[in-house]
Amino acid sequence: MQTGINYTITGERDRDIICGYHQSPFPHFLNKTGFKNDIATLNRTALKALTFDGREWVSRFTIGFEVEKNMFHRNAVKEYELLKGFERDASCGYEAITHVLPLIPAGTWRNKVFDMMHKAERIIDDRYSPSDTRCGGHITLGVVGMSGNELMDATRKYSGILYAMFRNRLKNNYCRENNRMEWSHYGSRYQVCLKKDHTIEFRLPSKIESVKQMMRRYELCYELLDYAVNVKGSFPNFLKRITPLVVSMYNGNEAKAKTILSLASEFQEYINTGVKSENVRDYIPYTL
C-alpha cells in the first residue's frame, strides 16, 4: 500500500562531494505531494497552508537551511535526502545546504521532513561535525505567490523574536546591515534579512548544533510565516502563541524563555520605530 511521498536520494552528480563556494548542485523543490496520506492528519485550518494545483498538493510555505561547520564527520559526506549538496564556506570552513523543503503544520508530511533531518544527523549535530562562533545558520523562507518585497514587509512585523534569540549576531560582519528589515534597503548582501526576488534569507540565526535545534527552528519559522501571512494579528498575541515553543527551544527553562520573549517585544519596537531601549541598545551596531 502506498503510504505517501517517499523522499529518496537522487544519485545525481556532485551531491556527494564538497564543491567550491556557490558551486553545489541546484536544489530540488520538495514542497509537493500527490498523496492524500500525507495531508490526512491536517484539520481544515491547517489545510490553509496548502494549495492544490490540479494534480498535487503544494506547500505554500517553503524553507531552506544552511548548516555551516568547521569540518564534517569522517565518511559523512555523501548524498542525503535532505541536502542539495556541500560547499566550502569563507567564514566557517564548510556548509551543507538543504533542498527547498515544505514548511508545513504538524502531521504526517512534517514528520517525513523531520525524518530526513534525523538521517543527516552526522552532518547536522556538533557532536559529529563541529562548529564554532564563526559559523551561521542562514534560513531562507518563501511563500507561493509572494514577492521578496511582500514577504519582507509581512515578516518584519513579527521578527523581534528572531532578534531576541540571535541578538549576539546583530553586530556580526556577515549580517550587520539593514537592522530594521526595510525592503527598500540597497546595500551588500550582509544583512539581517536579505531580500531576494521571491524569497527572503534570514542571515541572523546562529549555527545549527543539533537535529533537535533544526526541528525547533523549522517549527518557529512555520509559526512566523503562518502568523505574518494568514493571521496578521498583534505582536503580543503572536508571542502568546509561540510561548510553549520558545520554552521548548530553551529545554523547558521558563525563566530563560520569559527573558527572550520580553526582549522580543523591545526588539520589535526597534524594528517598528527605530527606538533602542536600554536592554537592546548594546546589541545594535551604532553606524547602521
N, C-alpha and C positions, 0 to 999 in steps of 0.2 A: 504494500500500500504506500502511495506517495505521501510523505509527511511534510511536504512543503519544500521550499527552496533549500538547496544543499550547496553551501559555499565550498569550493574546491580550489586547489592550486591550478595554475594555467599551463605551466611548463613553458611559458614564453621566455624568450631570450632576455638575459641580463637582470631578471628579477631575483636571482640568487647570488649576485656578486655585489661588491661595493663599487659604485660608479663615481665618476667625478662630480663636483658640485653642480647641481641642477641638471644632471645627465641621466638620472634614473628613468625607467620607462614611464609612460603615461599611465595614470590611474584608470581603473575601471569604475564605472558608476554602479554601485551595488544597491541603489535605492529603489529597485523594482522587484516585485514578486508576482508570479502568476497563480499562486496557490492560496485558496481561501483558508487553508490550515494555518497559515502564518498570521492571519489577522482575526481568527475566530474568537480569540480571547479579548478583543478590544470592544469596549462599550461604545455607544453612539457618540459620546463626547470625544473619546479617543480617536474615533474614526475620522474626525475632522483633520487629523494630522496627515491624512492620505488623500490622494485623488485616484480616479480610475481613468486610464487613457483609452478605454475600449477593449484592451487586451490584458493589461496588468495593473495592479495596484502600485502606486508610486508614492514614496515618502516625500511629502512637501519640503521637509527639512533635511538637510544633509550636514555632515560633519567630517572633518579630516584632522588627523593628529600628526605632529612631527615629534619624534622621540629622539632627542639628542643624547648621545653617550660619549664618554671618553674612549671606550673600546667595547667591542661586542664579545660575548662569551665564545670561547673556542668551539668551533664547529656549529655555532648557532646561526651563522649567516647562510640562509637558504630561503627558498620561496615559502611564504606563509599566505594563507587565505586572506589575512588582514592587510598585508603590506603590499604596496606597489613596488617597493624596492628600497635600496640603501644608497647613501651618498656620503661623500666626505663633507665635513662642515667646518667652516673657517673659525667659528667661535669656540667650538667644543671638541671637535675631532671627527665625529661621525653622527649620522642620523638615519633613522628608519622612518619612512613616510607611509601612511595608510592609503588605501584606496578611498574613494569618496563613499562614505558609509551612510546608510539610512539613519536618521535621528528620529526615533520613534518612541511612543509610550511603552510602559512596561507590558510585557506579553511575550508570546512565543517568538516573534520576529526579533525583538530586542535580545532575547536570550541567545539567539543564534549569533548576533553581533558580539555579545559578551563571550561566547564560546570561542570565537576567533581570537579575541584578546587573550584568553587563557592559553590557547595553543601557541601564542607568541611570547609567553612569559620569559623565556630566556633572553629575549631581546628587550622586553619592557622592564623587567624587575632589576633594580640596582644590585641585588644580591648575586646576580649573574653577569649583568652588563652595567658596570658602574658609571655614574655621572658625578659632576661637581657643580659648583655655583656658576660656572661659565655656561652651563647648558640651559636651554629653554624648552618649553613645551607648547609651541605655537598651535593654535586651534583655528581652523578655517570653517566658517559657517555659511550655508546657503539656504535660500528659500525659493522654491519654484515660483516663477512669475514676478520676483522682486529684483530690482537692480541693487548694486552695491550701495548707491546713494540712499535708496529707500531703506535698506537693511541697517545701514549705519545709523540713520535717523531714528529708526524704531528701537534698536538695542541700546543706544546711548542713554535712554531714559531709565534703564534698569541695570546699567553696567557697574554701578557703585559697588556691588557685591564682589565683582572680579578685582576691582581696585583694592578693596579691603583685604582680600585673600592674598593678593600678589603685590602688595604695596612696596615691598623691598625691591621690586624690579622696575619701579617707575623711573628711577634715575639710571637704569642700565642703558648703555650707549646703543644697544640694538633695538630699544623700544621706547626711547625717552621723548620723542616728538609727539605733537598733537594730543596733549594730555586731556583735552576736553572732547575728543572724538568729534570734531567738526568735519563733516564730509566735504566741505569746500576747501579744506587744507591741502595745499600743494607743497610738499617737501620731499625728503628722501623716504625710502621705504621703512626706515627705522622708527616706526610709530607704535603707540599703544595698540591701535587697531588700524590695520591697513585696508583701505577701501579698494576693491577691485571691480571689474565690470559687473559681475553677478554674485560676488561673494564678499565677505569681509574676513580678514585674518587677525585674530587677537594674538599679538606678539608678546603680550604682557605675562601670560602664565609661566610659572617656573617649570623646571624639569619634571618629567614623569618618572616616579620612582618605583611604581608597582602596578600590577594589573588592577588591583582594587582601586587605586587612586584614579586610573584612567576611567574606570567604570563610573565612579562618583562624578568626575568631571563631565562625562557624557550625560549623565542624568541632570546635572546642573544646567548644561547648555540646552537640553531639551526644555527645561522649565523656563529658561530665559527666553528662548525663541517663542514658545507657546504663549507666554505672557505678553511679550512685546508685539507679536503679530496677531494673536487671536483675542486675548483678554483685554489688553490695553487699560489695565486698572492702575491704581495708585502704587507708588513705590513701597509705602508701608505694608500694604496688603500683599505685595509680591514677597516681601521679607517674611511675612507670616506664613505664606505658602511654602517657602523653601526652608523654614527653620528646622524641621526634622532632618532634612537632607544635610544641612550645614552641620548639625550636631553629629551626624554620622560621619561626615568628612573629617571631623576632629575627634574621631574614635570615642564618641559619647561624652566628651568633655563639654558640658553645658556652659561653664563659665567662659571657656575659650570661644565657643560659638557665639555667646552673647556679646563678647567684645568685638568679634568680626562683624556681627550684624549692626552693632552701634556705629562702628567705623564706616560701614557701607552707607549708612544714611548721610554721614558727613562727607564722604567722597562723592555721593550723588549730588549733594548740594554744590560741591565744587564743579562737577561736570555741568550742572544746570546753569550756574550763575557766575562761576569763577571765584567765588569766595572760599578762601582757605581757612578752615578752622584751625585752632591751636593743635588739635590732635592729628591733622593730616598735613600740615604745612611743611614739616621737615621731610616728607617723602616726595614732594613735588619739586622738580628742577626749577630753579629761580628764573632761568633765562627763557623758559618756554611757556 
